[in-house]
């Protein structure tokens, strides 16, 4: 591979024209080439290293460097050109705090801050096939790309690597704790060494497997359908790439994921990668993004919620569970019946017939800048376009159909002492919703339990709330995934919503938050998270403030949510088109219920003539997701349309 630069070690020292938020970014251009050894020592922050292709920092890349040196707000992706080192701190930086030395092709980058409490982060872009050595204390180490070798050492910091897997050698050590790790494929077994040390060492693909003769390719049905094979009378019969598939739905999902990973990180001409990680008590991630890591890395038996999600066949959720508990996942997958591909019958329409036949109805909400519903709109207030072309609106009607509502209740140990408060809050919700709305109550702690199926009988719902106790861990995102897959998916096409009463903190799910995004969007369900701090639940459980041990403190109790819960609650509502309610006062719970009832009654059915043919869904159960080419606009200032579903 050709050299990135053939000039001196440091040619540019630039202080960015615009600092990062409340801080500063310094950039250095380094003379790096493939095959060099780069050693980074940063005990006072995080380190991120990306190995890029052999593109050189020559005249053709001058524009990339110039772009990098622009103010941060003009370079939102914040990507580094090859050979660039970015030094980031919330405090003022000086040149002497990061030392770069070059000795016969061995680069040493060492952070020496002016204060021991000062955090300095490093982000470096290097050529592919670089030899990398990194040391931090509690800062995360992120490496991404095709390296010749990576040696990483931390105390408590996470080590996350995303590297090719065509020929991967790995050796991971934990010096003072049991291993905590997550990988995109099965690693060798953990071995305990002397002195309380643990080791995982192996090769992927394993040498034993590579020595075996190649078997004939398995017949695996592809998610993508082939071209039509026959047609008659305006109908086409489409067949999958194989009609003899004997894999389970789980195996198909896993195969699809692994092939995607291969395309992303592997190549026919790639060479081996060697990883050697040592940490005292940190986490090791191999080809798993840090944002997809669950809060509990212990491998454990699948819960009923997890099993239901696996059976659903949702690609992202199934893959998340497989990574979290590969052994138990594999055991359960073997019990699933085989799935066979069948020909799919579809109807094609001549273009001249579409205007008459392809009439669709979009269910949508119109909200203001505060995400509050706008009512009393007329057909002339709307405009519908597909790929920029205006479509004829047949009718606009307020939605009158009842809503299928799931009340998802947190009954984990964090509210164990406040069960009566949860019961009262749930009853208030049941009494607030419209009499024609069907309500189901689902409880969750470390697993899920359906307390009541869908019903309009408010007496029955209220009585069911006397039958549960609280306690255990909090598998919040598993419960949400279960609700989407098991409870609401059979109702696809109907109006659905989920109202969640929780403190927003998850500590036991197999599924991480980010894996839910696709499933939430595809479900079409509105989600309304009501996040109630545990301290506020305690206040609600104590009706007589004078009876508290410290009545003054109880009166002015700090009722804040964790920043993680707040961020994810907001994202959850935004993904679904619902509203996030951070509860700071007890009275806000009932106000939120009443607001949700109004929101659910403020939707519109907009019927129009379409020229878009629906694509199949990921789960093969039909698709009511709106096409990205479909746009609905309201001719009013500061009004925004949220399309929940589209049906024919």
Protein Blocks (a to p, Z undefined) as FASTA:
>chain_A
ZZfbfcdfblcdcddfbdcehiacddddddddehiacddddfkbccddddddfbdcdfkl
mmmmmmmmpcfklmmnopacehiacdddfbdcdfklpccddeehiacdddddfbfkbccd
ddddddehiacddddfkbccddedjdfbdcdddfklccdddddfkbccdddddfkbccdd
ddfbdcddddddehhiacdddddddfklmmpccddddddddfbdcddfbdeehiacdddf
bfkbcbdfklmmmmmmmmmmmmmmgcfkbccdddddddfklccdehiafklccfblcdcd
ddfklmmmmmnopaklmmmmmmmmmmlmmmmmmmpccddddddddddddfklmmmmmccd
dddddddfkopacehiafklpccdeehiacddfbdcddfbdcdddddddfbfklmmmmmm
mmmmmmmmmmmmcfkbccdddddffbccdfbdcdfblklmmmmmmmccceddddfklmmm
mmmmmmmmmmgoiacddddddehiackbfbdfklmmmmmmmnopacddddddfklmmmmm
mmblmlpmblmlmmmgccbddfklmmmmmmmmmmnopacdddfbfklmmmmmmmmmmmmm
mcccdddddfbdcdddfkonapabdcfkbccddfbehiacddfbdcZZ
